[in-house]
Amino acid sequence: MGDRVRVGLLLLEIKQLQQPPRPLRPPIITQSRSARPWLPAFLRSLIRRSFILRLPRASRRDDRALAALQLVNRAGRLVPVADLVRPVEGLQDRARYRKNLLPVSYVLADVTDRIGSPVYAILELRKAFQDLRAPDGKPLEMFFIQQPPRSNVWGMKWDGEWQITYEVFRDMGFAFAGVLVLIFVLVVGWFRSFVTPWVVMLPIPLSLVGILPAHWLTGMFFTATSMIGMIAGAGIVVRNAIILVDFIELRLAQGETLEEACMDAGAIRFRPMLLTAAAVVVGASVILMDPIFQGLALALIAGEIASTLLSRTAVPVLYLITHRRRARA
């Protein structure tokens, strides 16, 4: 603790001891180069990385390193911190924490700087904790999505950012399922068929062909904003399929055969589909470099490109297969 008498005699103020001295404040250095050399130069220049310079962990735990620091007094002289404080040894009461009326002990860790998501850290630690035993000798039970039911049994609950991640993706999954049901009902009401909606909704899973590899190639994690982009893109890609199916049925009403109508739809209606995809790509590229919403932009861009290219052929072919069987029946 600080000795106020010594501090006053050495022409210093007590607040100089209460705030971290400059050597303890880690400077932040920003680097403009990117770890992804395959990106264009103008994109690499937009990505900035910050590095924090610190002493080794062993040196930060040593009191001698802190005592060797020097402060500047009002006379402009350097005064060692060791001359301003006196060590006091003793016992300090430990804080008791409770959550949902259950006693807990928190173990904190920040893995977002290296891994980016707590899920990957939990999967690695789960393997390491398989042989971990509680103080009573029993295996330590782990809980991922719910609190331990009893307080007389040792257990470990993964919480914090993992709990938030689980709840967000759970709610997004329910929202995505609701979107699919709503699209199905609307398409059934428009085409008056229970077979055509399955053809129209085919591009939705096809968008994953572009979304997942795009995240892997760019080194981005599939986050909640990526899930939002996939849900938003579902409505856009379904619109392209509706254009194809509606054109096929229009040509069938004009007297063309089923095979000719399907081939014409993929050839003639590809231009408006391509224009829609280009508009989505240009609009989403504005937020592609945003650290929060870049997952949304990448999901929209990659999903739209993949579904546009694949649905041009897949939707007419699936329509041909399903309706040819119905015509034969």
Phi, psi and omega in degrees: 000155183285138177266109184296327181293313180295321179298318179291322180292330181267017174061043177237174177241149184295333181291340176292335176274334184281334179259149182297130175293163186301322178297337180272348179273109185293125177290151180251123180249129182255130180244138185267346183283150182255154176277004180248087185291345182283348178286154175299157185297323182289334176281323178296327180290339180276342182269124181240141179236141181249138178237135180255122178273124180222161172289158174303154183300323180296323180288329180290335179276347183274128179291337182293327178295322177289321180292336181279351178292154183235141177247154180262125179271184183293341178272000179086010181262155178271130181238124178295146178295331180298334179278354186250351184233163173228129183290140178231121179258142180179182180254140179242135180295136178275141179286144177254126183249146176222148176218125184055041177066017178244139177290136181224157170232122185272136171239114188256146176204143179244113183245003185291333181290326184260317188259320178097340180210139180289345183297316183292324177293321180295320179296323178288317181290333179297323177293321181287335183266007182295326181264009181285135182247147176282167178302335178274005177089354181272156177298142181281118181278135181253142178235134184251319186238001180217160180283154174301136185286336184229156180260353181264008180235135179288137180203163180232127181249122174282121188225199178074229184294330177298318180297319178295318179299316180297315182293322180295312181290329176295313180293322177294323177297317176297320179295320179294320176297320177296323177296318180297318179296318180296317178297318180299316181296317181295319181290324176298317179294330182279312183267349179055049181207144177265357178264318182301321179302328177293326176290319182292325183273003178300321181296343181297307175292334178295335179294334178295336177299332178262328185290309185294312176297328179294319176296322181290318182291323181274354180077015179270152177268148178282098186258184179296324178293329175295322178295320178297318178297324178292321178293317179294323180289340180299318179294327181288315183289330175294324178300321178295320179293323177297323177300316181293312183294318180296323178292321179298313181292330175293317178291326176296322177292336178276357175105002179285160176284165182296319180295316180294321180295320179292319179292319179295325181296316180293332182272316187277319185273007179287331181296310177296328175295319180292323178294321177297316179297320179295321178295319178295317181296315181294317181292321182282337180295342179295325182255017182292330181268359179289131184293339183263313187260012180291333175294321177297315181295317181294321178295319178296313185293307184293319179295320181291318180295313182295314183292326179294315181290322183277322183289339178303325180259321187292318183294310177299323180293316179294322176297319179297317182294312184292317184279338174291321177295321179293323180292323178291324179291000000 
